[in-house]
Amino acid sequence: MQFTTTSAITLIAFASSVAASPLEARHDALEDWQVTDLAVSVPMGRPGSYPWGTLKANITDPNAINLGTSSDGSQMIVPAGSKGVVSFAW
């Protein structure tokens, strides 16, 4: 049986789409991150002033994340309510 290039590509595309489609949802839906504080600073343009604009946000993750089992057999879970600060300068 001889395959043409088009037949081979079609077969590979179909096989990969079947293999990649999940049978059921693997995770519960995650809640969106919560931005609890947001600050923006823009340079004034005067000599001697800070030359970069900045954006700073405080973020809270309301999701508990199960990272799996550790080497000693205990569950590794990041609790809900983890907080972080993100800061950008441009």
C-alpha positions, 0 to 999 in steps of 0.5 A, a space after each residue: 500500500 502506497 501513501 501519498 504525502 497528503 494521506 500521511 499528513 492527514 493520518 498524522 493530524 487525525 491521530 494526534 488530535 484523537 490522542 490529545 483530546 481528553 476523555 474528561 476534565 482533569 482539574 476543577 475550574 480555577 478561580 481568577 486571581 484577585 488584584 488587591 492593590 494597583 499603583 502606577 507611576 509615570 515620570 514627570 520628565 524633569 531633570 533629576 526625576 526618576 526616569 522610568 514608569 512603574 506598575 505595581 500590583 498585589 495579587 492573591 491566588 484564591 486556589 489551593 493547589 495540590 502539587 502531588 506527593 512528596 518523597 516521604 509520602 505526604 501531600 504537598 498542597 499550596 494553601 488558598 490565599 497565597 499572595 504576591 507582589 508584581 512590579 514592572 518598570 519601563 
